[in-house]
Amino acid sequence: MKEPARHTVTAALPYANGPLHIGHIAGAYLPADIYVRSLRQRGKEVLFVCGSDEHGAAITIRAMKEGTSPRAIVDKYHALMGKAFTDFGIHFDIYHRTSSELHRETSQQFFLKLYDNGAFSEQEEQQYYDEEAKQFLADRYITGTCPKCGNTDAYGDQCEKCGSALSPKDLIDPRSTLSGSKPVLKGTKHWYLKMDEAQQWVEQWINTGVLDDKQHHDPKEWKASVIGQCNSWLKDGLRPRAMTRDLDWGVPVPLPGAEGKVLYVWLDAPIGYISATKQWAQDKGVAWEKWWKGDDSRLVHFIGKDNIVFHAIIFPILLKLHGGYVLPQNVPANEFLNLEGRKISTSRNWAVWLHEYLERWPNRQDELRYCLATIIPEQKDSEFTWKDFQDKNNNELVAIIGNFVQRVFVLCHKYYAGKAPEAGEATVDDLALWSTVHASIEDIARDVDQFRFREALQAAMNVARAGNKYLSDNEPWKLEKTDPERTRTILANSLNVTAVLALALEPFLPFTADRLRKMLGLSELGWSEVFRKDLVGAGQILSPAEHLFKPIDDAAIAAEVDRLHAMEPAQPAPPFTGQPKPENATTPKANIAFDDFVKLDLRVGTITAAERVPKADKLLKLTIEVGEAIPRTVVSGIAEYYAPEQLTGQQVVVVANLEPRKMRGVESQGMVLMAEDASGKLVFVQPKDVIAPGSEVR
């Protein structure tokens, strides 16, 4: 296939109603950043775009819960996510936002072009309406039982467990996530994308890679999971899909009679890639069209597996029906990242939040980048554990990279006053070293181009492994007195391997690569220089030896695990029995013996003081009188639902005989019992009448 002149790379627009967690990073943003950095190293012309997805019902719901406006919500999280990306070394050319005026204009113009091209049909439909919340429900705000796999928490547009495309009316026992009530059907008009008319060409394009003389890709380069999920949709038959919604927060539908309607997020959000490109081009004073319309441009979307059909089917249909745009050459979607044996859950705080990691582990971005890069869920779900994070830091970063660099710099300062020595005539060992190093470099480029980032990182690590082996095999510290010429050659080669290592690591560990270059006194290194053996010239002044990475002790890891367990996730749902679950029913847990129940010390307590836990958005520190000489301190994850000033005087039920646990440095001496409704809202379990603190619950 012809080498493209330029690469347009997009990373999924994160939704601006919450912060980023490591699942987001491992699934889309770190792989995209590695890919872009590697392309740029090799002199490719690349545009890397992203931005905040700032419309939709979820944002209006969060605004209502917090008593604020949708604009305030998106402004808060756009800034938080943008800073976290920058601090973590994810370097977009532009990080835009879909609430901008330019995006509104771009989306409306795109919609009108589709409308003029006959892409839509107008349909009256019966849509679910929440009578308590008094609004129509977006697909994602209706949940129920999937008719295909029995998942009781399937969404109205897709079951995330089996990947099936759904409509809200397909769900068994639908319920509103706004109020928890059963929604009713109510008539409304929408504009439907005629996806059924695209069935034939989409099927051909996905499976053969051929669209026309100019538009083609190699389906063998696409992941089997992506092709498989697309074919699952195609097998069921593409159906018309509404591209508008009844909401008041979003891009208004630019048609007469469409008051109170906005563009559906899966038309609005992908166009955010285009509007971001336009904004970047305006800022640079250049044309934007070549990145999206040039026949010699390569478009690649980095996403998670829950967004495959939107990027591989729906967005390509929109682009083709509009006309003039290139279709994606690849959609290298990743699977999901789990956490400590469980699925990441933002509602239950079962997550490692990126901004909090950066606060707790300052200047240690590359340690997390490294660990996540080794477990990118490329072919199947993978798992992050804090123990694995510790092991990879101590046994790989410290023991392999850090050990090699430290030894080289210590020896150069010891024998040559901190100046690079000059290499002599090469031996068989020297030639073998460079053969291994150069083969590893070629492996990195090949693996990155094939979206095998885990293998590419191992190839980069093989450069450090080769350097360590070379030093250990040749033992220059023993040769200095008997063969100083050989010692100079060994250390000169080792310094140049260190320079190559900086280049090899740059896509994965950019902060470390930058430190290495500075230690060596080098500027930016180009890929074309990687096969040189004199990157560090004789006499080059070297920085003092320093530790690139520090060991992580057990106490630091234990603190992270304790912090994570501050909010326990829910028990998994039972297997589907084929019967719909009664409205508002909860998932039963396994029976326990009465003797186990009576072990619980449940007491009524009165909250006498409450305050926020520093640097913890969801935690409150409660002082609770439970009939003892000294009140208890309890840390509870209820800050989203209660302000501290609301709580003084509230009576609650406390589990008083839990083992104390430290959370964010505060020892929690019990647990407050809460009830959770279908929308995730938490309320206190408390006595109906005031009762003395310390009264037993039984």
C-alpha positions in Angstrom: 0.0 0.0 0.0 1.3 3.5 -0.9 3.0 5.4 1.9 0.6 8.2 3.0 1.8 11.8 2.9 0.3 12.6 6.3 -1.4 10.9 9.3 -4.5 12.3 11.0 -4.7 10.5 14.4 -7.7 10.9 16.7 -8.2 9.8 20.3 -11.7 9.3 21.6 -13.2 12.5 23.0 -13.5 11.9 26.8 -16.9 12.8 28.2 -16.7 16.0 30.3 -18.7 14.9 33.4 -15.9 13.3 35.4 -12.1 12.9 35.6 -9.9 10.5 33.7 -8.9 7.1 35.1 -6.2 4.6 34.1 -8.7 2.6 32.1 -9.2 5.5 29.8 -5.5 6.0 29.5 -4.6 2.4 28.7 -7.5 1.9 26.3 -7.1 4.9 24.0 -4.8 7.8 25.0 -1.5 6.1 25.8 -1.5 3.9 22.7 -2.3 6.9 20.5 0.4 9.0 22.1 3.0 6.2 21.6 1.9 5.8 18.0 2.2 9.5 17.3 5.5 10.0 19.0 6.9 7.0 17.0 5.7 8.4 13.7 7.1 11.8 14.4 10.5 10.3 15.4 10.6 8.8 11.9 9.9 12.1 10.2 6.2 11.5 9.4 3.8 14.4 9.1 1.2 13.9 11.8 -1.8 15.7 13.3 -2.9 14.4 16.7 -6.4 15.8 17.7 -8.7 15.3 20.7 -11.0 17.3 22.8 -13.7 17.1 25.4 -17.2 15.7 24.5 -19.3 18.3 26.3 -22.9 17.6 25.3 -25.6 15.1 26.2 -28.0 14.1 29.0 -25.3 13.0 31.4 -24.0 16.5 31.8 -27.4 18.0 32.4 -28.1 15.3 35.0 -24.8 16.0 36.8 -25.5 19.7 36.7 -29.0 19.2 38.2 -27.5 17.0 41.0 -24.9 19.5 41.8 -27.2 22.5 41.6 -25.2 24.2 38.9 -25.2 24.7 35.1 -24.0 22.3 32.3 -21.5 25.0 31.3 -20.0 25.0 34.8 -19.7 21.2 34.7 -18.0 21.0 31.3 -15.7 23.9 32.1 -14.5 22.2 35.2 -13.8 18.8 33.7 -12.4 20.2 30.4 -9.7 22.0 32.4 -9.1 19.0 34.7 -8.8 16.5 31.9 -6.7 18.8 29.7 -4.2 19.4 32.6 -4.0 15.7 33.4 -3.2 14.8 29.8 -0.5 17.5 29.6 1.0 16.5 33.0 1.0 12.8 31.9 2.9 13.6 28.7 -0.1 12.9 26.3 0.8 15.6 23.7 -2.1 16.5 21.4 -1.6 19.1 18.7 -4.9 20.5 19.9 -7.3 19.6 22.8 -10.5 21.2 21.7 -14.1 21.1 23.0 -17.5 20.4 21.5 -19.2 23.3 23.3 -17.2 25.8 21.2 -18.8 28.1 18.7 -16.7 26.7 15.9 -17.8 23.2 16.7 -21.5 24.3 16.7 -21.1 25.9 13.3 -19.2 22.9 11.9 -21.7 20.3 13.2 -24.7 22.2 11.9 -23.1 22.7 8.5 -22.3 19.0 8.4 -25.8 18.1 9.3 -27.4 20.4 6.7 -25.1 18.9 4.0 -26.3 15.4 5.0 -29.9 16.7 5.0 -29.5 18.2 1.5 -27.9 14.9 0.3 -31.0 13.0 1.4 -29.2 11.1 4.3 -32.2 11.4 6.7 -35.8 10.4 7.0 -38.2 12.2 9.3 -40.1 9.8 11.6 -42.6 10.1 14.3 -41.8 7.7 17.1 -42.7 6.6 20.5 -39.8 7.3 22.8 -39.3 6.6 26.4 -40.2 9.5 28.7 -39.5 9.9 32.4 -42.6 11.3 34.0 -40.8 12.1 37.3 -37.9 13.9 35.6 -40.2 15.3 33.0 -38.0 14.7 30.0 -37.3 12.3 27.1 -34.6 9.8 27.9 -31.4 9.5 25.8 -30.6 5.8 25.0 -27.8 5.8 27.6 -30.2 6.9 30.4 -32.4 3.8 29.9 -31.1 0.5 31.3 -32.7 -2.9 31.5 -32.1 -6.5 30.8 -30.4 -7.4 27.5 -32.6 -9.8 25.5 -29.6 -11.5 24.0 -27.3 -12.2 27.0 -29.3 -11.4 30.1 -27.1 -8.6 31.3 -29.3 -6.7 33.7 -27.5 -3.4 33.2 -27.6 -3.1 29.4 -27.9 0.4 28.0 -30.6 1.5 25.6 -28.2 1.7 22.7 -25.8 -1.2 23.4 -25.1 -4.1 25.8 -21.5 -3.6 26.9 -21.4 -7.3 28.1 -22.1 -9.0 24.7 -21.6 -6.0 22.4 -25.1 -6.3 20.8 -26.6 -3.2 19.3 -29.9 -2.4 21.0 -32.7 0.1 20.9 -34.4 1.1 24.2 -37.5 -0.9 23.2 -35.5 -4.0 23.0 -34.7 -3.9 26.7 -36.6 -6.2 29.2 -37.9 -4.2 32.2 -36.5 -0.8 31.1 -35.9 1.8 33.8 -34.8 5.4 33.9 -31.4 6.1 35.4 -32.7 9.6 36.3 -35.4 8.5 38.7 -35.2 4.7 38.8 -38.8 4.6 37.7 -40.3 2.8 34.7 -40.5 5.2 31.7 -43.5 5.5 29.5 -43.7 5.8 25.7 -44.5 9.3 24.3 -44.6 10.6 20.7 -41.9 12.8 19.3 -40.3 13.5 15.8 -36.7 12.8 14.9 -34.3 12.7 11.9 -33.0 9.2 11.2 -29.8 8.3 9.4 -30.6 5.8 6.6 -28.0 3.3 7.7 -29.9 0.5 6.1 -29.1 1.9 2.7 -25.4 1.7 3.5 -25.5 -2.0 4.4 -23.9 -3.3 1.1 -21.0 -0.9 0.8 -20.2 -0.9 4.5 -20.0 -4.7 4.4 -17.8 -4.6 1.4 -15.6 -1.9 2.9 -15.1 -3.6 6.3 -14.4 -7.1 4.9 -12.5 -6.4 1.6 -11.1 -3.0 2.4 -12.3 -1.6 -1.0 -14.7 1.3 -1.3 -13.5 2.8 -4.6 -10.4 3.5 -6.6 -9.2 6.0 -3.9 -10.6 4.6 -0.7 -9.2 1.3 0.5 -7.5 -0.3 3.4 -6.1 -3.7 4.3 -8.6 -5.6 6.5 -5.9 -8.0 7.6 -4.3 -5.1 9.4 -7.5 -4.5 11.5 -7.9 -6.3 14.8 -10.1 -9.4 14.6 -12.2 -8.0 17.5 -13.0 -4.9 15.5 -13.9 -6.8 12.3 -15.9 -9.3 14.4 -18.0 -6.6 16.2 -18.7 -4.8 12.9 -19.8 -8.0 11.3 -22.1 -8.8 14.2 -23.9 -5.5 13.5 -23.9 -6.1 9.8 -25.3 -9.6 10.3 -28.2 -8.2 12.3 -28.8 -5.7 9.5 -28.1 -2.0 9.7 -31.2 0.0 10.7 -32.1 3.7 10.5 -30.9 5.4 13.6 -32.1 8.7 15.1 -29.5 11.5 14.8 -31.4 14.0 16.9 -32.5 14.0 20.6 -35.0 15.9 22.7 -32.6 17.8 25.0 -31.7 21.5 25.8 -28.0 21.0 26.1 -26.2 20.4 22.8 -25.9 21.6 19.2 -29.4 22.7 18.1 -30.8 21.0 15.1 -30.7 23.7 12.4 -34.1 23.1 10.8 -37.5 24.7 11.1 -39.7 22.9 13.5 -36.8 21.4 15.4 -37.0 23.6 18.5 -35.9 21.8 21.6 -33.9 19.2 19.7 -30.2 18.7 19.5 -27.8 16.6 17.4 -27.3 13.1 18.7 -23.9 12.7 20.4 -22.8 10.2 17.8 -23.2 12.7 15.1 -22.0 15.7 17.2 -18.9 14.1 18.9 -17.0 12.6 15.9 -17.4 15.9 14.1 -15.5 17.2 17.1 -12.4 15.7 15.4 -13.0 17.9 12.4 -13.8 21.1 14.3 -10.7 20.6 16.4 -8.7 20.3 13.1 -10.3 23.5 11.9 -9.4 25.3 15.1 -5.8 24.1 14.9 -5.5 25.2 11.3 -6.9 28.6 12.1 -4.4 29.0 15.0 -1.6 28.0 12.7 -2.8 30.0 9.7 -2.9 26.9 7.4 -5.5 24.9 5.5 -7.3 22.1 7.3 -8.9 20.2 4.4 -5.9 18.1 3.4 -5.9 16.3 6.7 -9.5 15.0 6.2 -10.0 15.2 2.4 -6.6 14.4 0.9 -6.4 11.1 -1.0 -2.9 10.7 0.5 -4.0 11.2 4.1 -4.3 8.3 6.5 -7.0 8.5 9.2 -6.6 6.4 12.3 -9.0 6.4 15.3 -7.8 5.2 18.8 -10.8 4.1 20.9 -12.0 1.5 23.4 -14.1 -1.5 22.3 -17.4 0.1 23.4 -17.0 2.7 20.6 -16.1 0.4 17.7 -19.3 0.5 15.8 -19.6 4.3 16.1 -16.1 4.8 14.6 -16.0 1.9 12.2 -19.6 2.0 10.9 -21.6 5.1 11.8 -19.0 7.8 11.4 -17.8 6.3 8.1 -21.4 6.4 6.8 -21.7 10.0 7.8 -18.4 10.9 6.1 -19.3 9.1 2.9 -22.8 10.5 2.7 -21.5 14.0 3.2 -18.9 13.4 0.5 -15.3 14.5 0.1 -13.8 12.9 3.3 -11.4 10.0 3.6 -12.6 7.0 5.6 -10.5 5.5 8.5 -7.6 3.4 7.4 -7.7 1.7 10.8 -9.6 1.7 14.1 -7.2 -0.1 16.5 -9.7 -0.4 19.3 -8.6 -1.9 22.6 -10.4 -4.0 25.2 -11.0 -3.0 28.8 -8.6 -2.6 31.7 -9.7 -4.1 35.0 -8.5 -3.1 38.4 -7.4 -5.4 41.2 -9.6 -8.2 39.8 -12.7 -6.1 39.2 -14.2 -4.0 36.5 -13.4 -0.3 36.9 -16.5 1.5 38.2 -16.5 5.3 38.3 -19.8 5.4 40.2 -18.3 3.3 43.0 -14.9 5.0 42.9 -13.3 1.7 42.0 -10.7 3.5 39.9 -7.2 5.0 39.9 -7.8 8.6 38.9 -5.1 10.1 36.7 -5.0 13.5 38.4 -4.9 12.0 41.8 -2.0 9.7 40.8 -0.1 12.7 39.5 -0.6 14.5 42.9 0.4 11.5 45.0 3.3 10.4 42.8 4.8 13.7 41.5 7.4 13.4 38.7 6.7 9.7 38.3 4.6 9.8 35.2 6.8 7.4 33.3 6.5 4.7 36.0 2.7 4.6 35.4 3.1 5.0 31.6 5.5 2.0 31.6 3.2 -0.2 33.7 0.2 0.7 31.6 2.1 0.2 28.3 3.0 -3.4 29.4 -0.7 -4.2 30.0 -2.5 -2.3 27.1 -5.6 -4.5 26.5 -4.8 -5.0 22.9 -6.4 -8.4 22.3 -8.3 -9.1 25.5 -9.1 -7.4 28.8 -6.1 -6.9 31.0 -5.6 -6.0 34.7 -3.8 -3.3 36.7 -2.7 -4.1 40.2 -0.6 -2.0 42.5 1.6 -5.0 43.2 2.3 -5.4 39.5 3.0 -1.7 39.4 5.6 -2.1 42.2 7.2 -5.2 40.6 7.6 -3.6 37.2 9.1 -0.5 38.7 11.5 -2.3 40.9 12.4 -5.3 38.7 12.3 -3.6 35.3 12.7 0.1 35.4 15.1 0.2 38.3 16.9 -3.1 37.7 17.2 -3.0 33.9 17.1 0.6 32.6 18.2 2.4 35.8 21.0 -0.2 36.6 22.5 0.0 33.1 22.5 3.8 32.9 23.8 4.2 36.5 26.7 1.8 35.9 27.8 3.5 32.7 27.8 7.0 34.2 29.5 6.0 37.4 32.3 4.3 35.4 32.7 7.2 33.0 33.1 9.6 35.9 35.4 7.3 37.8 37.8 6.7 35.0 37.4 9.7 32.6 36.4 12.6 34.9 32.9 12.7 33.4 33.9 12.9 29.8 32.9 10.4 27.0 35.9 8.1 26.0 36.8 7.3 22.5 36.1 3.9 21.1 38.9 1.8 19.7 38.7 -1.1 17.2 35.5 -3.1 17.4 35.6 -6.7 18.6 33.2 -9.6 17.9 31.4 -8.7 21.2 31.0 -5.1 20.1 29.6 -6.1 16.7 27.2 -8.5 18.4 26.0 -5.7 20.7 25.2 -3.4 17.9 23.5 -6.1 15.9 21.2 -6.8 18.8 20.5 -3.1 19.4 19.8 -2.3 15.8 17.5 -5.3 15.4 15.5 -4.1 18.5 15.1 -0.7 17.0 13.7 -2.2 13.8 11.4 -4.3 15.9 10.0 -1.2 17.6 9.1 0.5 14.4 7.5 -2.6 12.9 5.5 -3.4 16.1 4.3 0.2 16.5 3.1 0.3 12.9 1.1 -2.9 13.6 -0.4 -1.4 16.8 1.5 -4.0 18.9 2.7 -1.5 21.5 3.4 -4.1 24.3 5.8 -5.9 22.0 7.3 -2.6 20.8 8.0 -1.6 24.5 9.7 -5.0 25.1 11.9 -4.3 22.0 12.9 -1.0 23.5 13.7 -2.7 26.8 15.8 -5.2 24.9 18.2 -2.3 24.1 18.8 -1.8 27.9 19.0 -5.6 28.4 21.6 -5.8 25.7 23.6 -3.0 27.3 23.5 -4.7 30.7 24.6 -8.0 29.3 27.4 -6.3 27.4 28.7 -4.6 30.5 28.4 -7.8 32.7 30.1 -10.0 30.0 33.0 -7.6 29.4 33.5 -6.3 33.0 35.4 -3.1 32.2 36.0 -2.4 35.9 38.3 -5.4 35.8 40.1 -4.3 32.6 40.9 -0.8 33.5 44.4 -1.7 34.9 45.3 -4.4 32.4 43.6 -3.2 29.2 42.6 0.5 29.5 42.1 0.8 25.7 39.5 -2.0 25.9 37.8 -0.3 28.8 37.4 2.9 26.8 35.9 1.0 23.9 33.4 -0.8 26.2 32.3 2.4 27.9 32.2 4.4 24.6 29.9 1.8 23.2 27.8 1.7 26.3 27.3 5.5 26.2 26.2 5.3 22.7 23.8 2.5 23.5 22.4 4.8 26.2 21.8 7.4 23.5 20.0 4.8 21.4 18.0 3.8 24.5 16.8 7.4 24.9 15.5 7.3 21.4 13.9 3.9 21.8 12.2 4.9 25.0 10.9 8.3 23.9 7.5 7.1 22.6 6.8 5.2 25.9 8.8 7.1 28.6 9.2 10.7 27.2 10.2 12.2 30.6 12.9 9.6 31.1 14.1 9.9 27.5 14.4 13.7 28.0 16.5 13.2 31.2 18.8 10.8 29.4 19.4 13.2 26.5 20.3 15.9 29.0 22.6 13.6 31.0 24.4 12.8 27.7 24.4 16.4 26.6 22.4 15.7 23.4 19.6 17.5 21.7 16.6 15.8 20.0 17.6 12.6 18.3 16.1 11.6 14.9 15.3 8.1 13.9 17.7 8.3 11.0 20.6 8.7 13.5 19.7 5.6 15.4 22.2 3.4 13.5 25.1 5.6 14.2 27.6 4.4 16.8 29.0 7.8 17.6 26.0 9.7 18.9 28.0 10.6 22.0 31.3 12.0 20.7 34.6 11.5 22.4 35.1 14.3 25.0 31.4 15.0 25.5 30.9 16.3 29.0 28.4 14.1 30.9 26.1 15.0 33.7 26.8 13.4 37.1 25.4 9.8 37.6 21.8 9.8 38.9 19.1 7.3 39.6 16.5 7.4 36.8 14.0 5.5 38.9 13.5 4.9 42.6 12.4 1.6 44.3 8.8 1.5 45.6 8.4 0.0 49.0 5.6 -2.2 50.3 4.2 0.6 52.5 3.5 2.8 49.6 1.7 0.0 47.8 -0.4 -0.9 50.8 -1.5 2.7 51.2 -2.7 2.7 47.6 -4.6 -0.6 48.1 -6.2 0.8 51.3 -7.2 4.0 49.5 -8.8 2.0 46.7 -10.8 -0.1 49.1 -12.3 3.0 50.6 -15.3 2.4 48.4 -16.1 -1.3 47.8 -17.7 -2.3 44.5 -21.0 -4.0 44.2 -21.4 -7.8 44.1 -21.7 -9.2 40.6 -25.1 -9.9 39.2 -26.4 -13.5 39.3 -26.7 -15.5 36.0 -29.7 -14.6 33.8 -32.6 -17.0 34.5 -34.7 -15.9 31.5 -37.2 -14.0 33.7 -37.3 -10.2 33.8 -36.4 -8.7 37.2 -39.3 -7.0 39.1 -39.2 -3.2 39.0 -36.8 -1.7 41.5 -35.7 -5.2 42.6 -32.1 -5.6 44.0 -29.7 -8.4 43.2 -29.8 -10.9 46.2 -26.6 -11.9 47.8 -25.7 -15.4 49.0 -27.4 -16.5 52.3 -25.4 -16.3 55.5 -25.8 -18.0 58.8 -27.5 -16.2 61.6 -24.4 -16.5 63.7 -22.5 -14.5 61.0 -25.1 -11.8 61.1 -25.0 -11.3 64.9 -21.2 -10.8 64.6 -22.0 -7.3 63.2 -22.1 -4.5 65.8 -24.6 -2.1 64.3 -25.2 1.1 66.3 -27.1 4.3 65.8 -24.8 7.3 65.8 -25.2 11.0 65.6 -22.9 13.1 63.4 -21.4 15.9 65.4 -19.0 17.3 62.8 -18.2 16.8 59.1 -15.4 18.0 56.8 -13.9 17.3 53.4 -10.9 15.0 53.2 -8.1 17.0 51.4 -7.4 16.0 47.8 -10.3 13.5 47.8 -13.4 14.7 45.8 -15.6 11.9 47.1 -14.6 11.5 50.8 -15.9 13.2 53.9 -14.5 12.9 57.4 -17.3 12.4 59.9 -17.2 12.7 63.7 -19.9 10.4 65.0 -21.1 10.0 68.6 -21.9 6.2 69.1 -22.4 6.1 72.9 -18.7 5.8 73.7 -16.5 8.1 75.8 -14.8 9.4 72.6 -16.6 10.0 69.3 -15.7 7.8 66.3 -14.0 9.1 63.1 -15.5 7.6 60.0 -14.4 8.3 56.4 -17.3 7.9 54.0 -17.5 8.3 50.2 -20.6 10.5 50.2 -19.2 13.9 49.2 -21.0 13.8 45.9 -24.4 13.7 47.6 -23.9 15.6 50.9 -22.2 18.8 51.8 -20.5 18.8 55.2 -22.7 21.6 56.5 -25.8 19.4 55.9 -24.7 16.6 58.2 -24.4 17.9 61.7 -27.2 16.3 63.8 -28.0 13.6 61.3 -28.6 10.2 62.8 -27.0 7.2 61.0 -26.3 3.5 61.3 -22.7 2.6 61.9 -20.9 -0.7 61.5 -18.9 -0.3 64.7 -16.7 -3.5 64.7 -14.9 -3.2 61.4 -11.1 -3.2 61.5 -9.9 0.4 61.4 -8.5 1.4 57.9 -6.5 4.4 56.9 -7.9 6.4 54.0 -5.9 9.4 52.7 -4.0 9.4 56.0 -7.2 9.4 58.1 -8.0 6.4 60.2 -11.6 5.3 59.7 -13.2 3.6 62.7 -16.3 2.1 61.2 -18.6 2.4 58.2 -21.8 4.4 57.7 -24.6 2.3 56.1 -26.1 3.9 52.9 -28.9 2.9 50.6 -28.4 3.2 46.8 -31.1 3.6 44.2 -31.1 2.7 40.5 -29.5 6.0 39.5 -26.6 5.5 42.0 -27.9 8.1 44.5 -26.9 7.4 48.1 -29.1 8.1 51.1 -28.5 7.4 54.8 -30.0 4.3 56.5 -31.3 6.0 59.7 -34.0 5.5 62.4 -37.4 7.1 61.7 -37.4 8.7 65.2 -34.5 10.2 67.2 -32.9 7.6 69.5 -29.9 7.7 71.8 -26.5 7.4 70.2 -25.1 3.9 70.7 -28.5 2.2 70.5 -28.1 -1.3 69.0 -29.6 -2.1 65.6 -30.9 -5.7 65.5 
